[in-house]
Amino acid sequence: MSKIEASTLEEARTNWCIYAQRIIENYHRDAINPNNVVNTIYTRLDKFLESKPTVENGKIYTSTYFPSVNEVNADYEQIWCKVNTAHRIDAANLGFRSLGEHHSNSKMNELALNWAYNYVDVIIKNAYQAADITIDYRESQNLTGFTWSSAELVWQKLNDKSYSLETPYLRTGNLLFEALSYKHYCKLLSPKGAVDFIEEISKM
């Protein structure tokens, strides 16, 4: 399992789309980091939706957005990421290359919960472990930016011991318009959302 280096919740939230860029596209942990990624955290949805990740002048540009409670139908905080596919980054000849096939978006959700489990105090950790919760990670691919922008990250309680978590994503290859090519968009569970979920389960 890939390692998330963040030691604080705010560090994890701020850098989560940088981690997504690295982990989903399968790069070594030393290759992609805050030193060579310019990650813009948008506060307006319209500006985020207009943004396009890219690679220019030796820098990798990504976009982050934390939707408000009024913009999503969700109980736990989520984070929306726009990153580049490995094809775009490797073509820029930055001195490193992807290690192979890209990983699923669900890996980031699993990592969020793993990070949150290690972050919470031992009492919450033990209570969550005793609850013996299982999560079925799912994904739904969208074919256009419009359908992705309106798709929901869906939590569903299946029974007292199990949940499903479905991530909507959009992934493009070589398209007619260069600005739309080699992009990867995903809506993920944020580290804070994962902490809140674990704390809620621990109280049951």
C-alpha positions in Angstrom: 0.0 0.0 0.0 1.3 3.5 -0.9 2.3 5.7 2.0 0.7 9.0 2.8 3.4 11.2 4.5 1.1 13.8 6.1 1.4 14.1 9.8 -1.6 16.5 10.3 -5.1 16.5 9.1 -4.7 19.9 7.3 -1.5 18.7 5.6 -3.3 15.6 4.3 -6.3 17.6 3.1 -4.2 20.3 1.4 -2.0 17.7 -0.4 -4.5 15.0 -1.2 -4.8 15.7 -4.9 -1.0 15.7 -5.1 -1.1 12.3 -3.5 -3.8 11.3 -6.0 -1.6 12.5 -8.9 1.3 10.4 -7.7 -0.6 7.3 -6.5 -3.3 6.9 -9.2 -0.8 7.4 -12.0 1.7 5.1 -10.3 4.8 7.2 -9.6 7.5 6.7 -7.0 6.9 8.7 -3.8 10.1 10.8 -4.5 9.0 11.7 -8.1 5.9 13.7 -7.5 5.7 16.0 -4.4 4.8 19.5 -3.4 8.2 20.7 -4.8 7.3 20.0 -8.5 3.5 20.2 -8.3 1.5 23.4 -8.4 -1.8 22.5 -6.8 -4.4 25.2 -6.9 -7.2 24.9 -4.2 -10.3 26.6 -5.7 -12.9 28.2 -3.5 -15.4 28.7 -6.3 -17.0 25.7 -8.1 -17.2 27.5 -11.5 -13.5 28.3 -11.5 -12.6 24.7 -10.5 -14.8 23.3 -13.3 -13.1 25.6 -15.8 -9.6 24.6 -14.7 -7.5 22.1 -16.6 -4.6 20.2 -15.2 -1.4 20.3 -17.3 2.4 20.0 -17.3 4.3 23.1 -18.2 7.9 24.4 -17.7 8.9 21.5 -15.6 5.9 21.8 -13.3 2.8 19.6 -12.9 -0.4 21.6 -12.4 -3.4 20.1 -10.5 -6.7 21.4 -9.2 -8.4 20.8 -5.9 -11.9 21.6 -4.7 -13.7 21.0 -1.4 -17.5 21.1 -2.1 -19.7 22.7 0.5 -22.4 20.8 2.2 -24.9 22.6 -0.1 -23.2 21.3 -3.2 -23.2 17.6 -2.5 -25.5 15.0 -1.1 -23.0 13.4 1.3 -22.5 13.0 5.0 -18.7 13.1 4.9 -16.4 15.6 3.4 -15.1 14.9 -0.1 -12.4 16.3 -2.3 -12.5 16.7 -6.0 -9.3 16.3 -7.9 -8.2 17.2 -11.4 -4.9 15.6 -12.3 -2.9 14.6 -15.4 -2.6 11.1 -16.7 0.9 9.5 -16.8 1.0 9.9 -20.6 1.0 13.7 -20.2 3.7 13.7 -17.4 6.0 11.1 -19.1 5.8 13.0 -22.4 7.2 16.1 -20.6 10.5 14.4 -19.8 10.7 15.5 -16.2 13.4 13.0 -15.3 11.1 10.2 -14.1 8.4 8.0 -15.5 5.4 6.1 -14.3 6.1 2.7 -12.8 3.3 1.0 -14.8 -0.4 0.7 -15.1 -2.5 3.4 -13.3 -4.3 2.5 -10.1 -7.9 2.8 -9.3 -9.5 5.8 -7.7 -10.8 3.6 -4.9 -7.2 3.2 -3.8 -7.3 6.8 -2.6 -10.5 6.2 -0.7 -8.9 3.2 1.0 -5.8 5.2 1.8 -7.9 8.0 3.3 -9.5 5.5 5.7 -6.2 3.9 6.5 -4.6 7.3 7.1 -7.6 8.4 9.3 -7.4 5.1 11.3 -3.8 5.8 12.1 -4.6 9.5 12.9 -7.3 9.1 15.5 -6.6 8.3 19.1 -6.3 4.8 20.5 -9.8 4.7 22.0 -11.5 5.6 18.7 -9.2 3.2 16.9 -10.1 0.3 19.2 -13.8 1.0 19.0 -13.7 1.2 15.2 -11.7 -2.0 15.0 -14.2 -3.7 17.2 -17.1 -2.6 15.0 -15.6 -4.8 12.3 -16.8 -2.7 9.3 -16.2 -3.7 5.7 -16.3 -1.3 2.8 -17.0 -2.3 -0.8 -15.1 0.2 -3.0 -16.8 0.9 -6.4 -16.2 3.2 -9.3 -18.4 4.7 -12.0 -16.8 6.1 -15.2 -18.2 9.2 -16.8 -17.8 10.0 -20.4 -17.9 13.8 -20.3 -16.9 16.6 -18.0 -20.6 17.6 -17.6 -21.7 14.2 -16.4 -18.7 14.0 -14.1 -19.3 17.4 -12.6 -22.9 16.4 -11.7 -22.1 12.9 -10.5 -22.1 12.1 -6.8 -19.6 10.3 -4.5 -22.0 7.8 -3.1 -21.9 6.3 0.4 -24.4 3.5 1.0 -25.0 1.6 4.2 -25.6 -2.0 3.1 -26.2 -3.4 6.6 -24.9 -2.8 10.2 -21.5 -4.1 9.3 -20.9 -3.0 5.7 -21.0 0.0 3.4 -20.3 0.7 -0.2 -18.4 3.8 -1.5 -18.7 4.6 -5.2 -16.3 7.1 -6.8 -17.3 8.9 -10.1 -14.4 9.6 -12.4 -13.5 10.9 -15.9 -10.4 9.8 -17.7 -9.4 11.0 -21.2 -6.9 9.9 -23.8 -5.9 11.7 -27.0 -8.8 13.8 -27.9 -9.4 16.3 -30.8 -8.8 19.2 -28.4 -5.4 19.1 -26.8 -6.7 21.0 -23.7 -9.0 18.1 -22.9 -6.6 15.3 -23.5 -4.8 13.1 -20.9 -6.8 14.3 -17.9 -8.1 12.4 -14.9 -10.9 13.8 -12.8 -12.1 12.1 -9.6 -14.3 12.8 -6.6 -12.8 11.2 -3.5 -13.4 10.8 0.2 -11.2 13.4 1.9 -9.0 12.6 4.9 -11.4 14.7 7.1 -14.4 12.8 5.8 -12.6 9.5 6.6 -11.8 10.7 10.2 -15.5 11.7 10.7 -16.7 8.4 9.4 -14.4 6.4 11.7 -15.3 8.6 14.7 -19.0 8.1 14.0 -18.7 4.3 13.7 -16.7 4.2 16.9 -19.6 5.8 18.8 -22.2 3.2 17.7 
